[in-house]
């Protein structure tokens, strides 16, 4: 029997989730919800689902939901996640939230704590870690091909002229960056950040963030809302004692460079994945598979807890720049 799922927030990303659900044979999209009536009604007509205009209305209707996507936006793209997520978790419904988990760290902590206390699966769309190329790179690390990990360098930049807050660039874009860095290198213990306002900007739209991980790996993030173009938006390099890999644009190209040889390996479009937009299918597919399999709340890949850890790094970077100091996590 197909899993019955709903979506809260029928903007652009909510419709991306809907498209993935509609093409997943394990899923029936039964509910769409948005406080803007026209958006909910349009989605209901397009996807053959029932429209709701609040989470309370949806829950009070008695409709059965096996899981729900949380694709609201709000301030810094995460300001509207808290209340509807808490309502769903309180009702015992597994939630797949969009990033950032929240632009407010206290709200993020409350969501994670509620999911844990009620033992309800809670995931976040940290889709960069779910690509075939990222999985292969992780396998290389796990089987010792890189040797002892020394360094991770991450770059993520896009052209984004929006200026909703001084910290919009940090809180909205870099949950992805820091999650990828944590995926490959583990928890972070120290953060130091430097930031710059781009030409004509009122926000801190460029950053360099230095990290030291619990395992003593050292790392660097270069981030910007003033750079990039149609290509070269993302690059992750992990360096070990035996070799290094470079992962380009989340999924498109993966290279391996042995330390003591001129022979290299390049893999293009592993698993047939050719663009960032295709990463939603893999990430949401894993979520659906885990819900169908009854995976325990504390075994969810790309969990709310991991999203919270990425957000804590962001807040540490902001404090570091504000105080011109190294911040310990």
C-alpha positions in Angstrom: 0.0 0.0 0.0 1.3 3.4 -1.0 2.5 5.8 1.8 0.1 8.8 2.1 2.1 12.0 2.3 1.3 15.7 2.5 3.3 18.9 1.7 3.1 22.1 3.8 4.2 25.2 1.8 3.4 25.1 -1.9 5.9 27.6 -3.3 8.7 26.6 -5.7 10.4 24.0 -3.4 7.0 22.5 -2.3 6.2 21.9 -5.9 9.6 20.3 -6.4 8.8 17.9 -3.6 5.4 17.3 -5.2 6.9 16.4 -8.5 9.2 13.8 -6.8 6.3 12.3 -4.9 4.1 12.1 -8.0 6.8 10.0 -9.7 7.5 7.7 -6.7 5.4 4.5 -7.0 5.6 4.1 -3.2 3.8 7.3 -2.5 0.3 8.8 -2.8 0.2 12.6 -2.4 -3.0 13.2 -0.6 -2.7 16.7 1.0 -1.3 20.1 0.1 -1.3 23.0 2.5 -0.5 26.7 2.2 -1.8 29.7 4.1 -2.1 31.4 0.7 -5.4 29.8 -0.5 -4.6 30.2 -4.2 -1.4 28.3 -3.9 -3.0 25.4 -2.0 -5.9 25.3 -4.5 -3.7 25.3 -7.5 -1.5 22.5 -6.1 -4.6 20.5 -5.2 -5.9 20.8 -8.7 -2.5 19.9 -10.3 -1.7 16.9 -8.1 -5.1 15.5 -7.3 -4.7 16.1 -3.6 -6.9 17.8 -1.0 -6.2 21.4 -0.2 -5.8 22.8 3.3 -5.0 26.3 4.5 -3.4 25.5 7.9 -1.8 22.5 9.5 -4.4 22.6 12.2 -7.1 22.3 9.6 -5.3 19.5 7.9 -4.9 17.6 11.2 -8.4 18.3 12.4 -9.8 16.9 9.1 -8.8 13.4 10.1 -6.9 12.7 6.9 -4.3 10.0 7.3 -0.7 11.0 6.8 2.3 8.7 6.9 4.7 11.6 6.4 4.8 15.2 5.5 7.2 17.6 3.7 7.7 21.0 5.3 8.6 23.4 2.5 7.6 26.7 4.0 10.0 29.7 3.7 10.0 32.8 5.8 12.8 35.0 7.1 16.2 33.7 5.8 14.2 30.8 4.2 13.7 29.2 7.5 11.6 31.5 9.6 8.2 29.8 8.9 9.3 26.2 9.7 8.8 26.2 13.4 5.1 26.3 14.2 3.8 23.9 11.5 6.7 21.5 12.2 5.9 21.4 15.9 2.2 20.8 15.1 3.0 17.8 12.9 5.6 16.3 15.2 3.2 16.7 18.2 0.7 14.7 16.1 3.2 12.0 15.6 3.7 12.6 11.8 7.2 12.2 10.4 8.5 15.4 8.9 11.0 16.0 6.1 11.8 19.7 6.5 13.6 22.1 4.1 16.8 23.7 4.9 17.7 25.7 6.9 16.1 23.8 9.7 15.4 27.2 11.2 16.9 30.7 11.1 16.5 30.6 14.9 18.7 28.2 16.8 16.4 27.9 19.8 13.5 27.0 17.5 15.7 24.4 15.8 16.6 22.9 19.1 13.0 22.7 20.2 12.0 20.8 17.0 14.8 18.3 17.3 14.0 17.8 21.0 10.3 17.2 20.3 11.0 14.7 17.6 13.3 12.9 20.0 10.9 12.9 22.9 8.1 11.6 20.8 10.4 9.2 18.8 9.1 10.6 15.5 11.3 10.5 12.4 12.5 14.0 11.5 14.7 14.6 8.5 15.9 17.7 6.6 16.5 18.1 2.9 20.3 18.1 3.1 20.3 16.8 -0.4 24.0 17.4 -1.4 25.1 14.4 0.8 22.7 12.0 -1.0 24.2 12.1 -4.5 25.8 9.0 -6.1 29.1 10.9 -6.3 29.1 11.8 -2.6 28.3 8.2 -1.7 31.3 7.0 -3.7 33.6 9.6 -2.1 32.4 8.6 1.3 33.1 4.9 0.5 36.7 5.9 -0.5 37.1 7.5 2.9 35.6 4.6 4.8 37.8 2.0 3.1 40.9 3.9 3.7 41.7 5.0 0.2 42.5 8.5 1.2 44.4 7.4 4.3 44.3 9.7 7.3 42.2 12.8 6.5 44.0 16.0 6.8 42.1 18.9 5.1 38.7 19.7 3.7 38.1 22.7 1.4 34.6 23.7 0.5 33.3 26.3 -1.9 29.7 27.2 -2.4 28.5 30.3 -4.2 25.5 31.5 -6.2 24.3 34.7 -7.6 21.6 35.8 -5.2 20.7 39.5 -5.1 18.2 39.1 -2.2 18.9 41.0 1.0 16.4 39.9 3.6 18.7 40.2 6.6 22.4 40.8 7.4 22.9 37.0 7.8 20.7 35.8 5.0 23.7 34.4 3.0 25.0 32.5 6.0 21.8 31.1 7.3 20.1 30.3 4.0 22.9 28.9 1.8 25.5 27.3 4.1 23.4 24.6 5.9 24.4 22.7 2.7 28.0 23.6 2.9 28.6 22.7 6.5 26.5 19.5 6.3 28.7 18.3 3.4 31.8 19.1 5.4 30.4 17.3 8.5 29.3 14.3 6.3 32.9 13.8 5.2 34.8 14.9 8.3 32.6 14.7 11.4 31.8 17.2 14.1 33.4 20.6 14.4 35.0 22.0 17.5 36.3 25.4 16.6 35.2 28.1 14.2 36.8 31.4 12.9 35.1 33.5 10.3 35.8 36.6 8.1 33.1 38.3 6.1 32.6 41.0 3.6 29.7 43.0 2.1 29.8 42.8 -1.7 29.7 45.8 -3.9 26.5 47.7 -3.4 25.4 45.2 -0.7 24.0 45.8 2.8 24.4 42.2 3.9 27.5 40.0 4.6 27.4 38.3 1.2 30.9 36.9 1.2 32.7 34.7 3.7 35.7 32.7 4.6 35.1 30.3 7.5 37.9 28.3 9.1 37.1 25.0 10.9 38.8 22.6 13.1 37.1 19.3 13.5 36.9 17.0 16.6 39.3 14.6 14.8 41.7 17.6 14.2 41.0 17.8 10.5 41.3 21.4 9.4 38.8 23.0 6.9 37.9 26.0 5.0 34.6 27.3 3.5 34.5 30.0 0.8 31.0 31.2 0.4 29.3 34.0 -1.6 26.0 35.4 -2.9 28.1 37.5 -5.3 29.9 34.9 -7.3 29.2 31.9 -9.5 27.3 31.7 -12.7 26.0 28.8 -14.8 28.9 26.5 -13.8 31.3 26.0 -10.9 28.9 26.7 -8.1 30.2 24.1 -5.7 33.5 22.3 -5.1 34.5 20.0 -2.2 38.1 18.8 -1.8 39.1 16.3 0.8 42.8 15.6 1.3 44.3 12.6 3.0 47.7 11.1 3.6 47.3 8.7 0.6 45.3 10.9 -1.8 42.5 13.4 -2.3 39.2 13.7 -4.1 37.4 16.6 -5.7 33.6 16.6 -6.0 32.2 19.2 -8.3 28.7 20.7 -8.3 27.2 18.3 -5.8 26.9 15.4 -8.3 28.4 16.1 -11.7 32.1 15.2 -11.5 34.2 13.2 -9.0 38.0 13.0 -9.3 40.6 11.0 -7.4 44.2 12.0 -7.2 46.7 9.6 -5.5 49.4 11.2 -3.5 52.3 9.3 -5.0 51.2 8.7 -8.6 50.4 10.8 -11.7 47.5 8.5 -12.6 44.1 10.0 -11.8 40.5 8.9 -12.0 37.5 10.9 -13.2 33.8 9.9 -12.9 31.2 12.1 -14.7 27.5 12.0 -13.8 27.6 8.9 -11.6 24.2 7.2 -11.4 23.1 9.3 -14.4 22.7 12.4 -12.2 23.5 15.5 -14.3 22.3 18.5 -12.3 21.5 19.8 -8.8 17.7 19.6 -9.3 18.0 15.9 -9.7 19.3 15.6 -6.1 15.8 16.0 -4.7 14.8 12.7 -6.1 17.6 10.8 -4.4 17.2 12.6 -1.0 13.4 12.3 -0.9 13.6 8.7 -2.2 15.8 7.8 0.8 13.3 9.5 3.1 10.4 7.5 1.6 12.4 4.2 1.8 13.2 4.8 5.4 9.6 5.7 6.4 8.3 2.6 4.5 10.9 0.4 6.2 10.0 1.7 9.6 13.5 3.0 10.3 13.9 4.2 13.9 13.6 8.0 14.5 17.3 8.1 15.6 18.5 6.4 12.4 17.2 8.8 9.8 19.8 9.9 7.2 20.1 13.6 7.0 18.3 14.0 10.3 17.0 17.2 12.0 19.8 16.7 14.5 22.4 16.8 11.8 20.8 19.9 10.3 20.9 21.5 13.8 24.6 20.8 14.0 25.2 22.5 10.7 23.2 25.5 11.9 25.2 25.7 15.1 28.3 26.1 13.0 26.7 28.9 11.1 25.8 30.7 14.4 29.3 30.2 15.6 30.7 31.7 12.4 28.4 34.7 12.9 29.6 35.1 16.5 33.2 34.8 15.4 32.9 37.6 13.0 30.9 39.8 15.4 33.6 39.3 18.2 36.6 38.8 16.0 37.5 35.6 17.9 37.7 31.8 17.6 34.4 30.3 18.8 34.3 26.9 20.4 31.3 24.6 19.9 
